[in-house]
């Protein structure tokens, strides 16, 4: 009986679990703001200047994102200002060549570090420690 219990315990510990977030709504992040993408189409006649694009995807496990991100649209999807509407209220997202949908402001984006910042911080720390080590022993 102990062998069966041990084998069962090892199987449970050895199996991996896959985790992925289920997002409440499709969103885009632009200029530190999170916008919920709606199904409301925006007419081409009120599309103003291009203001940005999706550059990153959120982490499906942690939910962390940084910069101009989207959980729904691929990198390169463009954002546009809408005439007579402040970008603090809404922006347009190009979903097809001549089709835009409205994305409405929900909240300020939480601040997450870009993973490259950790690498840069590590390199700076190594350089500082090596310089301090050389100075101390000379």
C-alpha positions in Angstrom: 0.0 0.0 0.0 2.9 2.4 0.7 4.3 1.8 -2.8 1.0 2.7 -4.4 0.7 5.8 -2.3 4.3 6.8 -3.1 3.8 6.2 -6.8 0.5 8.2 -6.8 2.2 11.1 -4.9 5.1 11.1 -7.4 2.7 11.2 -10.4 0.9 14.2 -8.9 4.2 16.0 -8.2 5.7 15.2 -11.6 2.8 16.3 -13.7 2.9 19.8 -15.1 -0.1 22.1 -15.2 -0.9 24.5 -18.0 -2.3 27.9 -16.9 -3.7 30.6 -19.0 -5.7 33.7 -18.2 -9.1 34.2 -19.4 -9.5 37.9 -20.2 -12.6 39.8 -19.2 -12.6 41.8 -22.4 -10.4 42.6 -25.4 -8.1 45.5 -24.7 -5.4 47.7 -26.1 -2.9 49.7 -24.1 -1.7 53.1 -25.4 0.3 55.8 -23.7 -0.2 54.3 -20.3 -4.0 53.9 -20.6 -6.0 50.7 -21.0 -8.9 50.8 -23.5 -11.6 48.2 -23.8 -12.2 47.4 -27.5 -15.9 47.6 -28.4 -17.8 46.3 -31.4 -18.8 49.9 -32.3 -17.5 50.7 -35.7 -15.8 54.1 -36.3 -16.5 55.8 -39.7 -13.4 56.5 -41.9 -14.4 60.1 -42.1 -13.8 60.7 -38.4 -10.4 58.8 -38.3 -7.7 61.3 -37.5 -3.9 60.8 -37.2 -2.2 57.5 -36.4 -1.1 57.6 -32.8 0.5 54.2 -32.2 0.4 50.5 -32.6 0.5 47.2 -30.7 4.1 46.4 -29.8 3.8 43.6 -27.2 1.5 40.9 -26.0 0.5 40.3 -22.3 1.9 37.3 -20.5 -0.9 34.7 -20.6 0.1 33.2 -17.3 0.8 36.3 -15.2 -1.3 38.9 -17.0 1.7 41.3 -17.0 2.1 43.6 -19.9 4.2 46.7 -20.7 4.1 49.4 -23.3 1.6 49.4 -26.1 0.1 46.0 -25.7 -3.1 44.0 -26.6 -4.6 40.8 -25.5 -6.6 40.5 -28.7 -4.8 42.1 -31.6 -1.4 41.1 -33.1 1.7 43.3 -33.0 1.5 46.0 -35.6 -2.2 46.7 -35.2 -2.5 50.5 -35.5 -4.3 53.0 -33.2 -5.8 56.2 -34.4 -7.2 59.3 -32.8 -10.9 60.0 -33.5 -11.9 63.5 -34.6 -13.7 65.5 -31.9 -13.1 62.9 -29.2 -10.2 63.2 -26.7 -7.8 60.2 -26.7 -8.4 60.3 -22.9 -11.9 59.1 -23.7 -11.6 56.8 -26.7 -9.3 55.8 -29.6 -9.9 53.8 -32.8 -8.2 50.4 -33.5 -7.7 49.4 -37.2 -9.0 45.8 -37.4 -9.0 45.6 -41.2 -7.7 47.7 -44.0 -10.6 50.1 -44.0 -12.4 49.0 -40.8 -12.0 50.7 -37.4 -13.6 49.9 -34.0 -13.8 52.2 -31.0 -11.8 51.4 -27.8 -12.9 53.3 -24.7 -10.7 54.3 -21.8 -11.1 52.0 -18.8 -8.2 52.8 -16.5 -4.6 53.7 -16.2 -2.2 50.8 -17.0 -0.4 49.3 -14.1 3.3 49.7 -14.4 5.2 46.6 -15.3 8.9 46.5 -16.1 9.9 45.5 -19.6 11.9 42.2 -19.3 14.9 43.9 -21.0 15.1 46.3 -18.1 16.0 43.4 -15.8 18.8 42.4 -18.2 20.1 45.9 -18.3 20.0 46.2 -14.5 21.9 42.9 -14.2 24.6 44.1 -16.6 25.0 47.4 -14.8 25.3 45.5 -11.4 28.0 43.2 -12.8 30.0 46.2 -14.2 29.7 48.1 -10.9 30.7 45.1 -8.8 33.7 44.4 -11.1 34.8 48.1 -10.9 34.4 48.2 -7.1 36.2 44.9 -6.8 39.2 46.2 -8.8 39.3 49.4 -6.9 39.2 47.7 -3.5 42.1 45.3 -4.4 44.4 47.9 -5.9 
